[in-house]
Amino acid sequence: MDTRIRSITKSITWRVVAVVNGFLVAYVYLGSIKQSVLIAVVGNITGFVLYYMHERIWNLFGWRQKK
């Protein structure tokens, strides 16, 4: 089992990967650095919010959880 610090570090580095990926995909399609940065930032913020909501909804169900 990972420590909390390790889990937090992995989460942060994964978000960095996601932002870079979002930027690169947007840049390939748009060819604009400014618009690509905007898409990457907005995508990261909405991704964070949606993931949080997803986790909270899963917490409503006890399926396959250890008691």
Secondary structure as UniProt FT lines:
FT   HELIX           4..30
FT   HELIX           33..58
FT   TURN            59..60
FT   TURN            63..64
//
